[in-house]
Amino acid sequence: MKASRLFLIAFLLSSFQVQAVKHDSFSIAAYWFNGGWDHYDAEAAKYLDEVIIFAVAPEPKTGGINIVSVDEKTANVNYRRSSGIGLTTAMINTLVADAKKYQVKTTLGINAMGKKEIYFDQLVENNKQDEFAKNIRDLCLKHGISGVDLDYEHPTSDKDVQILASIFTALNKVLKPEGITVSGAFASKKKFSLKFLEQHHGLLDQINIMNYSKKPEQFIKELNTLVTKHKVPKEKLYGGIAFYAKEVARRKGRGKHEVEYRDIVSAIAVTNEEDVFKMPAADDASYMMTLKYSNNNKSLKEKIEFLKSNGFGGAIIWALNHDVAVTNPHSRVRYLRSLAGDRVL
């Protein structure tokens, strides 16, 4: 009987310890977009658990990784981007090395530069998704990258849902034996994104939800709906946090603008108590833009407390390079880390 009691006590203690670790292991992940290389901040990694290096695209005819050029002298690869310099070997090497200093996970982002019909759909139509997965695996192994994240943006039909499932299935088959995780980015309200997650969430280790600039009440409602209505495991879900603000109204003759947080800080006096910013448009100083943000100190605290207290996987930032330097008292990633708690190594 005495031994039985000791066993019961040990079991209860071990159960408590598992729960405590789960609570403390709340994760902060961030996309890093190669368009911000001119203000890359190596020290930002220390406040993260994961950095997603964004991004490479498929070559749909061959299943290769889409490359613009290779420097013959340095072997530096320039991967395709819709415009300008894409992700390069030098960038990847630097990001991985800096993340390694702080034991931060690195993940390789895949996207289609706004042309999913060309880069993703044709990849599957040509039956090259398995070949592409192998090339992604080889690139990850070469650079010591331990995750892959795919951003389809966005399935709009049942056909798209099946195409996306085909790509994720190919990635899982090739990456999982190497211990490489698979994640994806999804909108929080789009019909076929929700349909994909409902049917195929088992293909994903982590699900990054792009509800970046939603007010806390909407942020909470949408994540709860994913769990209760669409049966997506909450521990896989990462709630989106915007390091940018979106223009509310479309101006005549102009599209809506997105303004990086760092540019807002440099243009106007920011207190971090604002959920809406007003500032002159960069292309027309006489026009005062209204920018939706919804990530001031109070709103961020409400979002992170909800995610932590309800057992969600973590928070996902778009994008790390939109922040000011971490030495700046306005740094959002530093504030976010203070809310999330210490990293669990």
C-alpha positions in Angstrom: 0.0 0.0 0.0 2.8 2.4 0.9 4.5 1.7 -2.5 1.2 2.4 -4.2 0.9 5.8 -2.5 4.4 6.7 -3.5 3.7 5.7 -7.1 0.5 7.9 -7.1 2.4 10.9 -5.7 5.2 10.5 -8.3 2.6 10.2 -11.0 0.8 13.4 -9.9 4.0 15.3 -9.6 5.1 14.2 -13.1 1.7 15.2 -14.5 2.1 18.7 -12.9 5.5 19.1 -14.4 4.3 18.3 -17.9 1.5 20.8 -17.6 4.0 23.5 -16.3 6.4 22.9 -19.2 3.5 23.2 -21.7 2.4 26.5 -20.2 5.9 27.9 -20.2 6.8 26.8 -23.7 4.7 29.5 -25.4 6.5 30.3 -28.6 7.1 33.5 -30.6 7.8 32.9 -34.3 8.5 35.6 -36.8 8.7 35.8 -40.6 11.8 37.6 -41.8 11.3 39.0 -45.3 14.3 39.5 -47.5 13.1 43.0 -48.6 14.3 44.3 -45.2 18.0 43.3 -45.5 19.2 46.9 -45.4 18.1 47.1 -41.7 18.7 43.5 -40.6 19.1 43.3 -36.8 21.0 40.2 -35.7 20.2 40.8 -32.1 16.4 40.4 -32.7 16.8 36.6 -32.8 17.4 36.5 -29.0 13.8 37.4 -28.4 12.4 34.7 -30.7 11.8 30.9 -30.7 11.6 30.6 -34.4 12.5 32.7 -37.5 11.0 31.9 -40.8 13.3 32.9 -43.6 11.0 34.1 -46.4 11.0 32.9 -49.1 11.8 30.6 -52.1 9.5 29.5 -54.8 9.1 26.3 -56.9 10.2 25.9 -60.5 6.9 24.3 -61.7 8.3 22.6 -64.8 11.1 20.7 -63.1 10.3 20.7 -59.4 13.5 22.6 -58.7 13.8 25.8 -56.6 13.4 28.9 -58.7 16.7 30.7 -59.1 17.4 34.0 -60.8 21.2 33.8 -60.8 24.3 32.2 -59.3 27.5 34.1 -58.8 30.3 32.0 -60.4 33.0 33.2 -58.0 31.2 33.0 -54.7 28.4 30.4 -55.5 26.0 32.9 -54.0 22.5 32.0 -55.2 19.8 34.6 -55.8 16.4 33.0 -55.5 13.4 34.3 -57.4 11.4 37.2 -56.0 8.6 39.1 -57.7 10.9 42.1 -58.0 14.3 43.2 -56.7 16.9 41.0 -55.1 15.5 37.7 -53.8 16.6 35.6 -50.9 20.3 34.8 -51.3 22.7 32.2 -50.0 24.5 34.9 -48.0 21.3 36.0 -46.3 20.4 32.4 -45.4 23.9 31.7 -44.0 23.8 34.9 -41.9 20.3 34.3 -40.5 21.0 30.7 -39.6 24.3 31.5 -37.9 22.7 34.3 -35.9 19.7 32.1 -34.9 22.1 29.4 -33.8 23.8 31.7 -31.4 20.5 32.0 -29.4 19.3 28.4 -30.1 16.5 29.7 -32.2 14.8 27.4 -34.7 15.1 28.3 -38.4 12.4 27.6 -40.9 12.5 28.0 -44.7 9.5 29.8 -46.2 8.0 28.9 -49.5 5.6 31.2 -51.4 4.5 32.0 -55.0 5.0 35.7 -55.0 1.3 36.3 -55.6 1.1 33.9 -58.5 0.0 30.6 -57.0 -1.7 29.5 -60.3 1.7 29.6 -61.9 4.2 28.4 -59.3 2.1 26.1 -57.1 -0.8 24.9 -59.3 1.4 24.1 -62.3 3.9 22.3 -60.0 1.1 19.8 -59.1 -0.4 19.7 -62.6 3.1 18.7 -63.8 3.3 16.1 -61.0 6.6 17.7 -59.8 5.6 18.2 -56.1 7.6 15.2 -54.9 10.7 16.4 -56.8 10.3 19.9 -55.3 10.0 18.4 -51.8 13.3 16.6 -52.3 15.0 19.8 -53.4 13.6 21.7 -50.4 14.8 18.9 -48.1 18.3 19.1 -49.6 18.4 22.9 -49.2 17.3 22.6 -45.5 19.9 19.9 -44.8 22.7 22.0 -46.5 22.0 25.0 -44.3 20.9 23.3 -41.1 17.3 24.5 -41.3 14.8 22.5 -39.3 11.4 23.6 -40.6 9.6 24.4 -43.8 6.6 26.8 -44.0 4.4 27.1 -47.1 2.3 30.2 -47.8 -0.2 29.4 -50.6 -2.3 32.6 -50.3 -5.1 31.6 -50.8 -7.1 28.5 -51.8 -10.3 29.7 -53.5 -11.8 26.4 -54.7 -12.0 22.7 -53.9 -9.3 22.2 -56.6 -7.0 24.6 -54.7 -7.6 22.7 -51.5 -6.5 19.4 -53.2 -3.5 21.1 -54.8 -2.4 22.4 -51.5 -2.9 19.0 -49.8 -0.8 17.4 -52.5 2.1 19.8 -51.9 1.9 19.3 -48.1 1.7 15.5 -48.5 4.8 15.6 -50.6 6.7 17.7 -48.1 5.7 15.5 -45.2 6.8 12.3 -47.0 10.3 13.7 -47.6 10.9 16.0 -44.7 9.5 14.1 -41.7 12.1 11.3 -41.9 14.8 14.0 -41.6 13.1 15.5 -38.5 12.1 18.7 -40.4 8.8 20.2 -39.3 6.0 21.3 -41.7 3.9 24.5 -41.2 1.8 26.8 -43.2 0.3 30.3 -43.2 -3.5 30.7 -43.5 -6.1 33.4 -43.5 -8.5 33.3 -40.5 -11.8 33.7 -42.3 -11.5 32.7 -46.0 -13.8 29.9 -46.9 -11.4 27.5 -48.6 -8.6 28.2 -46.2 -10.9 27.0 -43.4 -12.0 24.0 -45.5 -8.4 23.0 -46.0 -7.6 23.3 -42.3 -10.7 21.4 -41.3 -9.8 18.5 -43.7 -6.0 18.5 -43.6 -4.7 20.0 -40.4 -3.0 16.7 -39.7 -0.5 17.5 -42.4 0.8 20.5 -40.4 2.9 20.6 -37.2 2.2 24.4 -36.9 -0.5 26.6 -38.3 0.3 30.3 -38.6 -2.9 32.4 -38.8 -2.7 35.7 -40.6 -5.1 37.6 -38.4 -2.4 40.2 -38.0 -4.2 43.5 -37.6 -7.4 42.3 -36.0 -8.8 43.9 -32.9 -8.4 41.7 -29.8 -12.1 40.7 -29.7 -12.0 39.7 -33.4 -8.6 38.0 -33.0 -10.0 35.9 -30.1 -13.3 35.1 -31.9 -11.6 33.8 -35.1 -9.1 31.6 -33.2 -11.8 30.1 -31.1 -13.9 29.4 -34.2 -11.0 27.5 -35.7 -11.0 25.3 -32.7 -14.7 24.9 -31.9 -16.2 24.9 -35.4 -13.4 23.6 -37.6 -11.8 21.3 -35.0 -8.2 22.5 -35.6 -6.0 21.5 -32.6 -5.3 24.7 -30.7 -1.8 23.7 -29.7 -0.9 23.9 -33.4 -2.4 27.4 -33.9 -0.2 30.6 -33.8 -2.1 33.9 -33.6 -0.9 36.7 -36.0 0.8 39.9 -34.7 1.3 42.8 -37.2 4.5 44.8 -37.1 2.9 47.1 -39.7 -0.4 49.1 -40.1 -2.8 49.0 -43.0 -4.5 52.0 -44.5 -8.3 51.8 -43.7 -9.7 53.5 -46.8 -8.7 53.3 -50.5 -7.8 56.7 -51.9 -9.1 57.6 -55.4 -6.7 56.4 -58.0 -4.5 54.6 -55.4 -4.5 51.3 -53.6 -4.3 50.8 -49.9 -0.9 51.2 -48.3 0.8 49.2 -45.6 3.3 51.0 -43.5 6.0 49.3 -41.5 6.1 50.0 -37.8 9.7 51.3 -38.1 8.6 53.9 -40.7 5.7 55.0 -38.5 8.1 55.5 -35.6 10.4 57.6 -37.7 7.5 59.7 -39.1 5.3 60.5 -36.1 5.4 60.5 -32.3 4.5 57.0 -31.2 3.5 56.1 -27.6 2.5 52.4 -28.3 -0.9 53.2 -26.8 -2.3 53.7 -30.3 -4.4 51.1 -32.1 -4.9 53.5 -35.0 -2.3 55.7 -36.5 -2.8 58.9 -38.5 0.2 60.1 -40.7 0.9 61.8 -44.0 1.0 59.5 -47.0 4.6 59.0 -48.3 3.4 59.7 -51.9 1.2 62.7 -51.0 2.1 64.7 -47.8 -1.1 66.7 -48.0 -3.1 63.5 -47.5 -3.5 62.2 -44.0 -3.8 58.4 -43.9 -5.7 56.4 -41.2 -3.8 53.2 -40.5 -5.3 50.2 -38.8 -2.9 48.6 -36.3 -4.6 46.9 -33.4 -1.3 45.9 -31.7 -0.7 48.6 -29.1 0.6 47.6 -25.7 -2.9 47.0 -24.3 -4.1 45.0 -27.3 -0.9 42.9 -27.5 -1.2 42.1 -23.8 -4.8 40.9 -24.3 -3.9 38.8 -27.3 -0.9 37.1 -25.7 -2.8 36.5 -22.4 -5.6 34.8 -24.4 -3.1 32.6 -26.4 -1.1 31.6 -23.3 -4.0 31.0 -20.9 -5.9 28.9 -23.5 -3.1 26.5 -24.6 -2.5 27.9 -28.1 0.9 27.2 -29.7 2.2 30.7 -29.8 2.3 34.0 -31.8 3.5 34.6 -35.4 4.8 38.0 -36.4 4.7 39.6 -39.9 7.4 40.7 -40.2 10.5 40.9 -38.0 12.3 43.4 -40.2 9.3 45.8 -39.9 10.4 46.5 -36.3 12.8 49.1 -35.0 16.2 47.9 -33.7 15.9 46.0 -30.5 18.1 48.7 -28.8 15.2 51.2 -29.5 12.8 51.5 -26.5 9.9 51.2 -29.0 11.0 47.7 -30.1 7.9 45.5 -30.5 9.6 42.2 -30.4 11.2 43.0 -27.0 7.8 44.0 -25.7 6.2 40.9 -27.1 8.8 38.7 -25.4 8.2 40.4 -22.1 4.5 39.4 -22.4 5.1 35.9 -23.6 7.6 35.1 -20.8 11.1 33.6 -20.9 12.1 31.3 -23.7 12.3 27.6 -22.9 15.5 26.2 -24.2 
